[in-house]
């Protein structure tokens, strides 16, 4: 399944909020493939795509697990 890795649980049982870059780190090979196929200069890649991926990853970890039930709060 897409090479997704299970996050390590912290000793207190809680997951720490991470930066977008840290969340994407396990997927660097896939991101490099995307960049290669786009063929953009480095400044354009960083400004338009890499920043977008990092902001989206950071945003997604703050989404609630449910709209109105258990875990309906941010995170």
CHARMM-style PDB file with segment names, atoms N, HN, CA, C and O in Angstrom:
ATOM      1  N   UNK     1       0.824  -1.187   0.000  1.00  0.00      PROA
ATOM      2  CA  UNK     1       0.000   0.000   0.000  1.00  0.00      PROA
ATOM      3  C   UNK     1       0.872   1.256   0.000  1.00  0.00      PROA
ATOM      4  O   UNK     1       1.265   1.682   1.086  1.00  0.00      PROA
ATOM      5  N   UNK     2       1.187   1.846  -1.069  1.00  0.00      PROA
ATOM      6  HN  UNK     2       0.867   1.499  -1.951  1.00  0.00      PROA
ATOM      7  CA  UNK     2       1.887   3.113  -1.241  1.00  0.00      PROA
ATOM      8  C   UNK     2       3.083   3.333  -0.330  1.00  0.00      PROA
ATOM      9  O   UNK     2       3.559   4.464  -0.232  1.00  0.00      PROA
ATOM     10  N   UNK     3       3.576   2.336   0.320  1.00  0.00      PROA
ATOM     11  HN  UNK     3       3.190   1.417   0.240  1.00  0.00      PROA
ATOM     12  CA  UNK     3       4.750   2.493   1.165  1.00  0.00      PROA
ATOM     13  C   UNK     3       4.532   3.390   2.377  1.00  0.00      PROA
ATOM     14  O   UNK     3       5.486   3.988   2.874  1.00  0.00      PROA
ATOM     15  N   UNK     4       3.315   3.496   2.857  1.00  0.00      PROA
ATOM     16  HN  UNK     4       2.540   3.010   2.453  1.00  0.00      PROA
ATOM     17  CA  UNK     4       3.055   4.329   4.028  1.00  0.00      PROA
ATOM     18  C   UNK     4       3.592   3.639   5.274  1.00  0.00      PROA
ATOM     19  O   UNK     4       3.453   2.428   5.442  1.00  0.00      PROA
ATOM     20  N   UNK     5       4.196   4.418   6.126  1.00  0.00      PROA
ATOM     21  HN  UNK     5       4.309   5.402   5.989  1.00  0.00      PROA
ATOM     22  CA  UNK     5       4.768   3.856   7.350  1.00  0.00      PROA
ATOM     23  C   UNK     5       3.913   4.234   8.552  1.00  0.00      PROA
ATOM     24  O   UNK     5       3.341   5.322   8.618  1.00  0.00      PROA
ATOM     25  N   UNK     6       3.845   3.323   9.479  1.00  0.00      PROA
ATOM     26  HN  UNK     6       4.310   2.439   9.426  1.00  0.00      PROA
ATOM     27  CA  UNK     6       3.096   3.596  10.712  1.00  0.00      PROA
ATOM     28  C   UNK     6       3.927   4.529  11.583  1.00  0.00      PROA
ATOM     29  O   UNK     6       5.123   4.316  11.780  1.00  0.00      PROA
ATOM     30  N   UNK     7       3.268   5.575  12.104  1.00  0.00      PROA
ATOM     31  HN  UNK     7       2.297   5.748  11.944  1.00  0.00      PROA
ATOM     32  CA  UNK     7       3.973   6.522  12.960  1.00  0.00      PROA
ATOM     33  C   UNK     7       4.286   5.886  14.301  1.00  0.00      PROA
ATOM     34  O   UNK     7       3.507   5.087  14.821  1.00  0.00      PROA
ATOM     35  N   UNK     8       5.419   6.244  14.846  1.00  0.00      PROA
ATOM     36  HN  UNK     8       6.051   6.892  14.423  1.00  0.00      PROA
ATOM     37  CA  UNK     8       5.764   5.763  16.181  1.00  0.00      PROA
ATOM     38  C   UNK     8       4.977   6.535  17.226  1.00  0.00      PROA
ATOM     39  O   UNK     8       4.830   7.755  17.150  1.00  0.00      PROA
ATOM     40  N   UNK     9       4.491   5.813  18.171  1.00  0.00      PROA
ATOM     41  HN  UNK     9       4.610   4.822  18.232  1.00  0.00      PROA
ATOM     42  CA  UNK     9       3.725   6.441  19.241  1.00  0.00      PROA
ATOM     43  C   UNK     9       4.680   6.957  20.308  1.00  0.00      PROA
ATOM     44  O   UNK     9       5.668   6.300  20.637  1.00  0.00      PROA
ATOM     45  N   UNK    10       4.389   8.114  20.838  1.00  0.00      PROA
ATOM     46  HN  UNK    10       3.587   8.648  20.571  1.00  0.00      PROA
ATOM     47  CA  UNK    10       5.196   8.693  21.904  1.00  0.00      PROA
ATOM     48  C   UNK    10       4.938   7.935  23.205  1.00  0.00      PROA
ATOM     49  O   UNK    10       3.895   7.296  23.349  1.00  0.00      PROA
ATOM     50  N   UNK    11       5.874   7.999  24.151  1.00  0.00      PROA
ATOM     51  HN  UNK    11       6.720   8.518  24.034  1.00  0.00      PROA
ATOM     52  CA  UNK    11       5.704   7.279  25.414  1.00  0.00      PROA
ATOM     53  C   UNK    11       4.403   7.615  26.141  1.00  0.00      PROA
ATOM     54  O   UNK    11       3.832   6.751  26.807  1.00  0.00      PROA
ATOM     55  N   UNK    12       3.930   8.848  26.026  1.00  0.00      PROA
ATOM     56  HN  UNK    12       4.394   9.550  25.486  1.00  0.00      PROA
ATOM     57  CA  UNK    12       2.697   9.218  26.730  1.00  0.00      PROA
ATOM     58  C   UNK    12       1.446   8.862  25.924  1.00  0.00      PROA
ATOM     59  O   UNK    12       0.335   9.189  26.341  1.00  0.00      PROA
ATOM     60  N   UNK    13       1.611   8.193  24.768  1.00  0.00      PROA
ATOM     61  HN  UNK    13       2.514   7.928  24.429  1.00  0.00      PROA
ATOM     62  CA  UNK    13       0.477   7.755  23.971  1.00  0.00      PROA
ATOM     63  C   UNK    13      -0.058   8.803  23.008  1.00  0.00      PROA
ATOM     64  O   UNK    13      -1.050   8.563  22.321  1.00  0.00      PROA
ATOM     65  N   UNK    14       0.589   9.964  22.951  1.00  0.00      PROA
ATOM     66  HN  UNK    14       1.395  10.159  23.510  1.00  0.00      PROA
ATOM     67  CA  UNK    14       0.133  11.042  22.078  1.00  0.00      PROA
ATOM     68  C   UNK    14       1.078  11.202  20.892  1.00  0.00      PROA
ATOM     69  O   UNK    14       2.273  10.929  20.998  1.00  0.00      PROA
ATOM     70  N   UNK    15       0.546  11.637  19.792  1.00  0.00      PROA
ATOM     71  HN  UNK    15      -0.425  11.859  19.706  1.00  0.00      PROA
ATOM     72  CA  UNK    15       1.362  11.941  18.629  1.00  0.00      PROA
ATOM     73  C   UNK    15       1.676  13.431  18.638  1.00  0.00      PROA
ATOM     74  O   UNK    15       0.799  14.253  18.902  1.00  0.00      PROA
ATOM     75  N   UNK    16       2.890  13.769  18.359  1.00  0.00      PROA
ATOM     76  HN  UNK    16       3.603  13.101  18.145  1.00  0.00      PROA
ATOM     77  CA  UNK    16       3.314  15.162  18.319  1.00  0.00      PROA
ATOM     78  C   UNK    16       3.006  15.764  16.957  1.00  0.00      PROA
ATOM     79  O   UNK    16       3.104  15.079  15.939  1.00  0.00      PROA
ATOM     80  N   UNK    17       2.637  17.033  16.930  1.00  0.00      PROA
ATOM     81  HN  UNK    17       2.557  17.589  17.757  1.00  0.00      PROA
ATOM     82  CA  UNK    17       2.436  17.737  15.674  1.00  0.00      PROA
ATOM     83  C   UNK    17       3.807  17.922  15.029  1.00  0.00      PROA
ATOM     84  O   UNK    17       4.761  18.340  15.685  1.00  0.00      PROA
ATOM     85  N   UNK    18       3.891  17.610  13.755  1.00  0.00      PROA
ATOM     86  HN  UNK    18       3.115  17.271  13.222  1.00  0.00      PROA
ATOM     87  CA  UNK    18       5.148  17.695  13.023  1.00  0.00      PROA
ATOM     88  C   UNK    18       5.051  18.740  11.926  1.00  0.00      PROA
ATOM     89  O   UNK    18       3.957  19.156  11.544  1.00  0.00      PROA
ATOM     90  N   UNK    19       6.191  19.154  11.430  1.00  0.00      PROA
ATOM     91  HN  UNK    19       7.080  18.815  11.740  1.00  0.00      PROA
ATOM     92  CA  UNK    19       6.203  20.071  10.295  1.00  0.00      PROA
ATOM     93  C   UNK    19       5.802  19.305   9.046  1.00  0.00      PROA
ATOM     94  O   UNK    19       5.865  18.076   9.010  1.00  0.00      PROA
ATOM     95  N   UNK    20       5.391  20.037   8.030  1.00  0.00      PROA
ATOM     96  HN  UNK    20       5.340  21.035   8.059  1.00  0.00      PROA
ATOM     97  CA  UNK    20       5.072  19.407   6.761  1.00  0.00      PROA
ATOM     98  C   UNK    20       6.267  18.670   6.186  1.00  0.00      PROA
ATOM     99  O   UNK    20       6.122  17.583   5.626  1.00  0.00      PROA
ATOM    100  N   UNK    21       7.452  19.263   6.324  1.00  0.00      PROA
ATOM    101  HN  UNK    21       7.569  20.146   6.778  1.00  0.00      PROA
ATOM    102  CA  UNK    21       8.679  18.626   5.805  1.00  0.00      PROA
ATOM    103  C   UNK    21       8.932  17.290   6.503  1.00  0.00      PROA
ATOM    104  O   UNK    21       9.299  16.311   5.853  1.00  0.00      PROA
ATOM    105  N   UNK    22       8.739  17.245   7.818  1.00  0.00      PROA
ATOM    106  HN  UNK    22       8.441  18.041   8.345  1.00  0.00      PROA
ATOM    107  CA  UNK    22       8.958  15.995   8.558  1.00  0.00      PROA
ATOM    108  C   UNK    22       7.947  14.926   8.143  1.00  0.00      PROA
ATOM    109  O   UNK    22       8.292  13.747   8.059  1.00  0.00      PROA
ATOM    110  N   UNK    23       6.716  15.325   7.887  1.00  0.00      PROA
ATOM    111  HN  UNK    23       6.436  16.282   7.955  1.00  0.00      PROA
ATOM    112  CA  UNK    23       5.698  14.360   7.471  1.00  0.00      PROA
ATOM    113  C   UNK    23       5.993  13.796   6.079  1.00  0.00      PROA
ATOM    114  O   UNK    23       5.662  12.646   5.792  1.00  0.00      PROA
ATOM    115  N   UNK    24       6.605  14.593   5.229  1.00  0.00      PROA
ATOM    116  HN  UNK    24       6.874  15.527   5.462  1.00  0.00      PROA
ATOM    117  CA  UNK    24       6.896  14.151   3.865  1.00  0.00      PROA
ATOM    118  C   UNK    24       8.209  13.385   3.745  1.00  0.00      PROA
ATOM    119  O   UNK    24       8.453  12.732   2.731  1.00  0.00      PROA
ATOM    120  N   UNK    25       9.046  13.456   4.756  1.00  0.00      PROA
ATOM    121  HN  UNK    25       8.848  13.987   5.580  1.00  0.00      PROA
ATOM    122  CA  UNK    25      10.363  12.824   4.703  1.00  0.00      PROA
ATOM    123  C   UNK    25      10.333  11.350   4.275  1.00  0.00      PROA
ATOM    124  O   UNK    25      11.159  10.953   3.454  1.00  0.00      PROA
ATOM    125  N   UNK    26       9.422  10.532   4.793  1.00  0.00      PROA
ATOM    126  HN  UNK    26       8.751  10.856   5.460  1.00  0.00      PROA
ATOM    127  CA  UNK    26       9.402   9.124   4.362  1.00  0.00      PROA
ATOM    128  C   UNK    26       9.014   8.937   2.888  1.00  0.00      PROA
ATOM    129  O   UNK    26       9.152   7.841   2.344  1.00  0.00      PROA
ATOM    130  N   UNK    27       8.537   9.994   2.252  1.00  0.00      PROA
ATOM    131  HN  UNK    27       8.425  10.884   2.694  1.00  0.00      PROA
ATOM    132  CA  UNK    27       8.048   9.897   0.879  1.00  0.00      PROA
ATOM    133  C   UNK    27       8.928  10.649  -0.119  1.00  0.00      PROA
ATOM    134  O   UNK    27       8.477  10.997  -1.210  1.00  0.00      PROA
ATOM    135  N   UNK    28      10.177  10.895   0.256  1.00  0.00      PROA
ATOM    136  HN  UNK    28      10.544  10.612   1.143  1.00  0.00      PROA
ATOM    137  CA  UNK    28      11.076  11.679  -0.596  1.00  0.00      PROA
ATOM    138  C   UNK    28      11.286  11.049  -1.972  1.00  0.00      PROA
ATOM    139  O   UNK    28      11.430  11.772  -2.958  1.00  0.00      PROA
ATOM    140  N   UNK    29      11.308   9.717  -2.061  1.00  0.00      PROA
ATOM    141  HN  UNK    29      11.191   9.129  -1.261  1.00  0.00      PROA
ATOM    142  CA  UNK    29      11.487   9.069  -3.367  1.00  0.00      PROA
ATOM    143  C   UNK    29      10.316   9.391  -4.297  1.00  0.00      PROA
ATOM    144  O   UNK    29      10.517   9.696  -5.472  1.00  0.00      PROA
ATOM    145  N   UNK    30       9.125   9.323  -3.781  1.00  0.00      PROA
ATOM    146  HN  UNK    30       8.962   9.075  -2.826  1.00  0.00      PROA
ATOM    147  CA  UNK    30       7.944   9.640  -4.579  1.00  0.00      PROA
ATOM    148  C   UNK    30       7.932  11.116  -4.981  1.00  0.00      PROA
ATOM    149  O   UNK    30       7.603  11.449  -6.120  1.00  0.00      PROA
ATOM    150  N   UNK    31       8.284  11.981  -4.063  1.00  0.00      PROA
ATOM    151  HN  UNK    31       8.552  11.710  -3.138  1.00  0.00      PROA
ATOM    152  CA  UNK    31       8.326  13.414  -4.351  1.00  0.00      PROA
ATOM    153  C   UNK    31       9.390  13.712  -5.406  1.00  0.00      PROA
ATOM    154  O   UNK    31       9.174  14.547  -6.285  1.00  0.00      PROA
ATOM    155  N   UNK    32      10.530  13.041  -5.325  1.00  0.00      PROA
ATOM    156  HN  UNK    32      10.706  12.363  -4.611  1.00  0.00      PROA
ATOM    157  CA  UNK    32      11.587  13.231  -6.332  1.00  0.00      PROA
ATOM    158  C   UNK    32      11.103  12.789  -7.711  1.00  0.00      PROA
ATOM    159  O   UNK    32      11.450  13.412  -8.715  1.00  0.00      PROA
ATOM    160  N   UNK    33      10.315  11.731  -7.770  1.00  0.00      PROA
ATOM    161  HN  UNK    33      10.033  11.225  -6.955  1.00  0.00      PROA
ATOM    162  CA  UNK    33       9.757  11.265  -9.042  1.00  0.00      PROA
ATOM    163  C   UNK    33       8.796  12.297  -9.613  1.00  0.00      PROA
ATOM    164  O   UNK    33       8.822  12.568 -10.814  1.00  0.00      PROA
ATOM    165  N   UNK    34       7.964  12.865  -8.783  1.00  0.00      PROA
ATOM    166  HN  UNK    34       7.943  12.645  -7.808  1.00  0.00      PROA
ATOM    167  CA  UNK    34       7.032  13.901  -9.226  1.00  0.00      PROA
ATOM    168  C   UNK    34       7.810  15.092  -9.775  1.00  0.00      PROA
ATOM    169  O   UNK    34       7.486  15.623 -10.837  1.00  0.00      PROA
ATOM    170  N   UNK    35       8.833  15.502  -9.046  1.00  0.00      PROA
ATOM    171  HN  UNK    35       9.096  15.070  -8.183  1.00  0.00      PROA
ATOM    172  CA  UNK    35       9.644  16.644  -9.486  1.00  0.00      PROA
ATOM    173  C   UNK    35      10.302  16.355 -10.828  1.00  0.00      PROA
ATOM    174  O   UNK    35      10.331  17.215 -11.708  1.00  0.00      PROA
ATOM    175  N   UNK    36      10.824  15.159 -10.983  1.00  0.00      PROA
ATOM    176  HN  UNK    36      10.801  14.460 -10.268  1.00  0.00      PROA
ATOM    177  CA  UNK    36      11.492  14.778 -12.238  1.00  0.00      PROA
ATOM    178  C   UNK    36      10.520  14.873 -13.412  1.00  0.00      PROA
ATOM    179  O   UNK    36      10.881  15.373 -14.478  1.00  0.00      PROA
ATOM    180  N   UNK    37       9.304  14.401 -13.223  1.00  0.00      PROA
ATOM    181  HN  UNK    37       9.011  13.995 -12.357  1.00  0.00      PROA
ATOM    182  CA  UNK    37       8.316  14.415 -14.304  1.00  0.00      PROA
ATOM    183  C   UNK    37       7.843  15.831 -14.643  1.00  0.00      PROA
ATOM    184  O   UNK    37       7.462  16.100 -15.782  1.00  0.00      PROA
ATOM    185  N   UNK    38       7.865  16.724 -13.671  1.00  0.00      PROA
ATOM    186  HN  UNK    38       8.175  16.506 -12.746  1.00  0.00      PROA
ATOM    187  CA  UNK    38       7.456  18.103 -13.927  1.00  0.00      PROA
ATOM    188  C   UNK    38       8.523  18.865 -14.709  1.00  0.00      PROA
ATOM    189  O   UNK    38       8.195  19.719 -15.532  1.00  0.00      PROA
ATOM    190  N   UNK    39       9.797  18.564 -14.458  1.00  0.00      PROA
ATOM    191  HN  UNK    39      10.064  17.870 -13.789  1.00  0.00      PROA
ATOM    192  CA  UNK    39      10.880  19.195 -15.187  1.00  0.00      PROA
ATOM    193  C   UNK    39      10.994  20.699 -14.979  1.00  0.00      PROA
ATOM    194  O   UNK    39      11.345  21.429 -15.906  1.00  0.00      PROA
ATOM    195  N   UNK    40      10.702  21.162 -13.782  1.00  0.00      PROA
ATOM    196  HN  UNK    40      10.416  20.570 -13.029  1.00  0.00      PROA
ATOM    197  CA  UNK    40      10.752  22.587 -13.487  1.00  0.00      PROA
ATOM    198  C   UNK    40      12.115  22.990 -12.929  1.00  0.00      PROA
ATOM    199  O   UNK    40      12.803  22.167 -12.325  1.00  0.00      PROA
ATOM    200  N   UNK    41      12.509  24.248 -13.126  1.00  0.00      PROA
ATOM    201  HN  UNK    41      11.949  24.916 -13.617  1.00  0.00      PROA
ATOM    202  CA  UNK    41      13.711  24.743 -12.445  1.00  0.00      PROA
ATOM    203  C   UNK    41      13.507  24.701 -10.928  1.00  0.00      PROA
ATOM    204  O   UNK    41      12.379  24.801 -10.446  1.00  0.00      PROA
ATOM    205  N   UNK    42      14.586  24.554 -10.195  1.00  0.00      PROA
ATOM    206  HN  UNK    42      15.502  24.472 -10.587  1.00  0.00      PROA
ATOM    207  CA  UNK    42      14.528  24.425  -8.730  1.00  0.00      PROA
ATOM    208  C   UNK    42      13.714  25.534  -8.044  1.00  0.00      PROA
ATOM    209  O   UNK    42      12.885  25.220  -7.190  1.00  0.00      PROA
ATOM    210  N   UNK    43      13.916  26.819  -8.382  1.00  0.00      PROA
ATOM    211  HN  UNK    43      14.589  27.074  -9.076  1.00  0.00      PROA
ATOM    212  CA  UNK    43      13.118  27.855  -7.694  1.00  0.00      PROA
ATOM    213  C   UNK    43      11.615  27.704  -7.919  1.00  0.00      PROA
ATOM    214  O   UNK    43      10.824  27.931  -7.004  1.00  0.00      PROA
ATOM    215  N   UNK    44      11.221  27.323  -9.129  1.00  0.00      PROA
ATOM    216  HN  UNK    44      11.863  27.138  -9.873  1.00  0.00      PROA
ATOM    217  CA  UNK    44       9.797  27.135  -9.410  1.00  0.00      PROA
ATOM    218  C   UNK    44       9.256  25.919  -8.662  1.00  0.00      PROA
ATOM    219  O   UNK    44       8.154  25.961  -8.114  1.00  0.00      PROA
ATOM    220  N   UNK    45      10.027  24.842  -8.642  1.00  0.00      PROA
ATOM    221  HN  UNK    45      10.922  24.808  -9.087  1.00  0.00      PROA
ATOM    222  CA  UNK    45       9.628  23.637  -7.912  1.00  0.00      PROA
ATOM    223  C   UNK    45       9.382  23.968  -6.439  1.00  0.00      PROA
ATOM    224  O   UNK    45       8.344  23.615  -5.879  1.00  0.00      PROA
ATOM    225  N   UNK    46      10.347  24.648  -5.821  1.00  0.00      PROA
ATOM    226  HN  UNK    46      11.190  24.935  -6.276  1.00  0.00      PROA
ATOM    227  CA  UNK    46      10.225  24.969  -4.397  1.00  0.00      PROA
ATOM    228  C   UNK    46       9.039  25.893  -4.126  1.00  0.00      PROA
ATOM    229  O   UNK    46       8.276  25.676  -3.185  1.00  0.00      PROA
ATOM    230  N   UNK    47       8.893  26.914  -4.948  1.00  0.00      PROA
ATOM    231  HN  UNK    47       9.512  27.091  -5.713  1.00  0.00      PROA
ATOM    232  CA  UNK    47       7.849  27.914  -4.689  1.00  0.00      PROA
ATOM    233  C   UNK    47       6.446  27.382  -4.950  1.00  0.00      PROA
ATOM    234  O   UNK    47       5.543  27.598  -4.142  1.00  0.00      PROA
ATOM    235  N   UNK    48       6.256  26.697  -6.060  1.00  0.00      PROA
ATOM    236  HN  UNK    48       6.990  26.522  -6.717  1.00  0.00      PROA
ATOM    237  CA  UNK    48       4.909  26.292  -6.448  1.00  0.00      PROA
ATOM    238  C   UNK    48       4.497  24.906  -5.964  1.00  0.00      PROA
ATOM    239  O   UNK    48       3.314  24.675  -5.713  1.00  0.00      PROA
ATOM    240  N   UNK    49       5.433  23.988  -5.831  1.00  0.00      PROA
ATOM    241  HN  UNK    49       6.394  24.176  -6.035  1.00  0.00      PROA
ATOM    242  CA  UNK    49       5.056  22.608  -5.502  1.00  0.00      PROA
ATOM    243  C   UNK    49       5.527  22.158  -4.133  1.00  0.00      PROA
ATOM    244  O   UNK    49       4.717  21.696  -3.329  1.00  0.00      PROA
ATOM    245  N   UNK    50       6.808  22.278  -3.848  1.00  0.00      PROA
ATOM    246  HN  UNK    50       7.466  22.653  -4.502  1.00  0.00      PROA
ATOM    247  CA  UNK    50       7.316  21.766  -2.573  1.00  0.00      PROA
ATOM    248  C   UNK    50       6.620  22.462  -1.399  1.00  0.00      PROA
ATOM    249  O   UNK    50       6.184  21.803  -0.456  1.00  0.00      PROA
ATOM    250  N   UNK    51       6.518  23.784  -1.457  1.00  0.00      PROA
ATOM    251  HN  UNK    51       6.872  24.320  -2.223  1.00  0.00      PROA
ATOM    252  CA  UNK    51       5.834  24.513  -0.391  1.00  0.00      PROA
ATOM    253  C   UNK    51       4.369  24.081  -0.280  1.00  0.00      PROA
ATOM    254  O   UNK    51       3.838  23.952   0.823  1.00  0.00      PROA
ATOM    255  N   UNK    52       3.728  23.861  -1.412  1.00  0.00      PROA
ATOM    256  HN  UNK    52       4.160  23.966  -2.308  1.00  0.00      PROA
ATOM    257  CA  UNK    52       2.335  23.414  -1.420  1.00  0.00      PROA
ATOM    258  C   UNK    52       2.199  22.052  -0.732  1.00  0.00      PROA
ATOM    259  O   UNK    52       1.316  21.865   0.105  1.00  0.00      PROA
ATOM    260  N   UNK    53       3.076  21.097  -1.085  1.00  0.00      PROA
ATOM    261  HN  UNK    53       3.794  21.249  -1.764  1.00  0.00      PROA
ATOM    262  CA  UNK    53       3.033  19.772  -0.463  1.00  0.00      PROA
ATOM    263  C   UNK    53       3.235  19.875   1.049  1.00  0.00      PROA
ATOM    264  O   UNK    53       2.526  19.225   1.817  1.00  0.00      PROA
ATOM    265  N   UNK    54       4.197  20.689   1.473  1.00  0.00      PROA
ATOM    266  HN  UNK    54       4.773  21.217   0.848  1.00  0.00      PROA
ATOM    267  CA  UNK    54       4.481  20.807   2.907  1.00  0.00      PROA
ATOM    268  C   UNK    54       3.327  21.463   3.658  1.00  0.00      PROA
ATOM    269  O   UNK    54       2.972  21.018   4.749  1.00  0.00      PROA
ATOM    270  N   UNK    55       2.745  22.502   3.097  1.00  0.00      PROA
ATOM    271  HN  UNK    55       3.034  22.863   2.210  1.00  0.00      PROA
ATOM    272  CA  UNK    55       1.609  23.152   3.755  1.00  0.00      PROA
ATOM    273  C   UNK    55       0.400  22.223   3.820  1.00  0.00      PROA
ATOM    274  O   UNK    55      -0.314  22.201   4.823  1.00  0.00      PROA
ATOM    275  N   UNK    56       0.170  21.457   2.755  1.00  0.00      PROA
ATOM    276  HN  UNK    56       0.750  21.475   1.941  1.00  0.00      PROA
ATOM    277  CA  UNK    56      -0.954  20.528   2.736  1.00  0.00      PROA
ATOM    278  C   UNK    56      -0.763  19.411   3.775  1.00  0.00      PROA
ATOM    279  O   UNK    56      -1.708  19.043   4.473  1.00  0.00      PROA
ATOM    280  N   UNK    57       0.446  18.880   3.873  1.00  0.00      PROA
ATOM    281  HN  UNK    57       1.214  19.178   3.306  1.00  0.00      PROA
ATOM    282  CA  UNK    57       0.726  17.831   4.869  1.00  0.00      PROA
ATOM    283  C   UNK    57       0.518  18.370   6.277  1.00  0.00      PROA
ATOM    284  O   UNK    57      -0.074  17.695   7.119  1.00  0.00      PROA
ATOM    285  N   UNK    58       0.999  19.582   6.540  1.00  0.00      PROA
ATOM    286  HN  UNK    58       1.480  20.131   5.856  1.00  0.00      PROA
ATOM    287  CA  UNK    58       0.821  20.184   7.867  1.00  0.00      PROA
ATOM    288  C   UNK    58      -0.659  20.415   8.161  1.00  0.00      PROA
ATOM    289  O   UNK    58      -1.113  20.201   9.286  1.00  0.00      PROA
ATOM    290  N   UNK    59      -1.410  20.852   7.153  1.00  0.00      PROA
ATOM    291  HN  UNK    59      -1.041  21.026   6.240  1.00  0.00      PROA
ATOM    292  CA  UNK    59      -2.849  21.086   7.314  1.00  0.00      PROA
ATOM    293  C   UNK    59      -3.597  19.791   7.610  1.00  0.00      PROA
ATOM    294  O   UNK    59      -4.451  19.756   8.496  1.00  0.00      PROA
ATOM    295  N   UNK    60      -3.283  18.730   6.878  1.00  0.00      PROA
ATOM    296  HN  UNK    60      -2.589  18.758   6.158  1.00  0.00      PROA
ATOM    297  CA  UNK    60      -4.020  17.467   7.020  1.00  0.00      PROA
ATOM    298  C   UNK    60      -3.912  16.867   8.410  1.00  0.00      PROA
ATOM    299  O   UNK    60      -4.868  16.261   8.893  1.00  0.00      PROA
ATOM    300  N   UNK    61      -2.776  17.022   9.059  1.00  0.00      PROA
ATOM    301  HN  UNK    61      -1.999  17.514   8.666  1.00  0.00      PROA
ATOM    302  CA  UNK    61      -2.657  16.432  10.393  1.00  0.00      PROA
ATOM    303  C   UNK    61      -3.496  17.169  11.431  1.00  0.00      PROA
ATOM    304  O   UNK    61      -3.694  16.669  12.538  1.00  0.00      PROA
ATOM    305  N   UNK    62      -3.985  18.343  11.084  1.00  0.00      PROA
ATOM    306  HN  UNK    62      -3.825  18.750  10.185  1.00  0.00      PROA
ATOM    307  CA  UNK    62      -4.823  19.103  12.010  1.00  0.00      PROA
ATOM    308  C   UNK    62      -6.316  18.861  11.803  1.00  0.00      PROA
ATOM    309  O   UNK    62      -7.134  19.336  12.591  1.00  0.00      PROA
ATOM    310  N   UNK    63      -6.674  18.137  10.764  1.00  0.00      PROA
ATOM    311  HN  UNK    63      -6.010  17.751  10.124  1.00  0.00      PROA
ATOM    312  CA  UNK    63      -8.082  17.864  10.495  1.00  0.00      PROA
ATOM    313  C   UNK    63      -8.662  16.929  11.556  1.00  0.00      PROA
ATOM    314  O   UNK    63      -7.958  16.052  12.056  1.00  0.00      PROA
ATOM    315  N   UNK    64      -9.929  17.106  11.899  1.00  0.00      PROA
ATOM    316  HN  UNK    64     -10.501  17.818  11.492  1.00  0.00      PROA
ATOM    317  CA  UNK    64     -10.549  16.175  12.855  1.00  0.00      PROA
ATOM    318  C   UNK    64     -10.759  14.807  12.211  1.00  0.00      PROA
ATOM    319  O   UNK    64     -10.877  14.693  10.991  1.00  0.00      PROA
ATOM    320  N   UNK    65     -10.804  13.782  13.041  1.00  0.00      PROA
ATOM    321  HN  UNK    65     -10.709  13.875  14.032  1.00  0.00      PROA
ATOM    322  CA  UNK    65     -11.022  12.426  12.548  1.00  0.00      PROA
ATOM    323  C   UNK    65     -12.483  12.201  12.184  1.00  0.00      PROA
ATOM    324  O   UNK    65     -12.801  11.281  11.430  1.00  0.00      PROA
ATOM    325  N   UNK    66     -13.354  13.017  12.704  1.00  0.00      PROA
ATOM    326  HN  UNK    66     -13.096  13.764  13.316  1.00  0.00      PROA
ATOM    327  CA  UNK    66     -14.784  12.877  12.458  1.00  0.00      PROA
ATOM    328  C   UNK    66     -15.409  14.268  12.425  1.00  0.00      PROA
ATOM    329  O   UNK    66     -14.897  15.198  13.049  1.00  0.00      PROA
ATOM    330  N   UNK    67     -16.510  14.409  11.703  1.00  0.00      PROA
ATOM    331  HN  UNK    67     -16.926  13.654  11.196  1.00  0.00      PROA
ATOM    332  CA  UNK    67     -17.187  15.699  11.648  1.00  0.00      PROA
ATOM    333  C   UNK    67     -17.991  15.991  12.899  1.00  0.00      PROA
ATOM    334  O   UNK    67     -18.033  17.135  13.352  1.00  0.00      PROA
ATOM    335  N   UNK    68     -18.627  14.983  13.461  1.00  0.00      PROA
ATOM    336  HN  UNK    68     -18.593  14.054  13.093  1.00  0.00      PROA
ATOM    337  CA  UNK    68     -19.531  15.261  14.581  1.00  0.00      PROA
ATOM    338  C   UNK    68     -19.501  14.217  15.688  1.00  0.00      PROA
ATOM    339  O   UNK    68     -20.325  14.279  16.602  1.00  0.00      PROA
ATOM    340  N   UNK    69     -18.592  13.275  15.637  1.00  0.00      PROA
ATOM    341  HN  UNK    69     -17.923  13.225  14.895  1.00  0.00      PROA
ATOM    342  CA  UNK    69     -18.580  12.215  16.632  1.00  0.00      PROA
ATOM    343  C   UNK    69     -17.263  12.231  17.419  1.00  0.00      PROA
ATOM    344  O   UNK    69     -16.643  13.280  17.598  1.00  0.00      PROA
ATOM    345  N   UNK    70     -16.862  11.075  17.873  1.00  0.00      PROA
ATOM    346  HN  UNK    70     -17.365  10.223  17.728  1.00  0.00      PROA
ATOM    347  CA  UNK    70     -15.624  10.930  18.633  1.00  0.00      PROA
ATOM    348  C   UNK    70     -14.459  11.506  17.840  1.00  0.00      PROA
ATOM    349  O   UNK    70     -14.364  11.259  16.638  1.00  0.00      PROA
ATOM    350  N   UNK    71     -13.581  12.256  18.468  1.00  0.00      PROA
ATOM    351  HN  UNK    71     -13.659  12.457  19.444  1.00  0.00      PROA
ATOM    352  CA  UNK    71     -12.426  12.899  17.839  1.00  0.00      PROA
ATOM    353  C   UNK    71     -12.854  13.940  16.799  1.00  0.00      PROA
ATOM    354  O   UNK    71     -12.249  14.030  15.730  1.00  0.00      PROA
ATOM    355  N   UNK    72     -13.866  14.707  17.097  1.00  0.00      PROA
ATOM    356  HN  UNK    72     -14.357  14.635  17.965  1.00  0.00      PROA
ATOM    357  CA  UNK    72     -14.337  15.728  16.160  1.00  0.00      PROA
ATOM    358  C   UNK    72     -13.614  17.065  16.344  1.00  0.00      PROA
ATOM    359  O   UNK    72     -13.960  18.055  15.699  1.00  0.00      PROA
ATOM    360  N   UNK    73     -12.615  17.089  17.222  1.00  0.00      PROA
ATOM    361  HN  UNK    73     -12.334  16.285  17.746  1.00  0.00      PROA
ATOM    362  CA  UNK    73     -11.845  18.309  17.422  1.00  0.00      PROA
ATOM    363  C   UNK    73     -10.614  18.308  16.507  1.00  0.00      PROA
ATOM    364  O   UNK    73     -10.232  17.254  15.997  1.00  0.00      PROA
ATOM    365  N   UNK    74      -9.989  19.471  16.292  1.00  0.00      PROA
ATOM    366  HN  UNK    74     -10.300  20.326  16.706  1.00  0.00      PROA
ATOM    367  CA  UNK    74      -8.791  19.512  15.447  1.00  0.00      PROA
ATOM    368  C   UNK    74      -7.718  18.554  15.941  1.00  0.00      PROA
ATOM    369  O   UNK    74      -7.529  18.366  17.143  1.00  0.00      PROA
ATOM    370  N   UNK    75      -7.027  17.959  14.988  1.00  0.00      PROA
ATOM    371  HN  UNK    75      -7.181  18.112  14.012  1.00  0.00      PROA
ATOM    372  CA  UNK    75      -5.937  17.049  15.322  1.00  0.00      PROA
ATOM    373  C   UNK    75      -6.389  15.641  15.421  1.00  0.00      PROA
ATOM    374  OT1 UNK    75      -5.583  14.752  15.697  1.00  0.00      PROA
TER     375      UNK     75
END
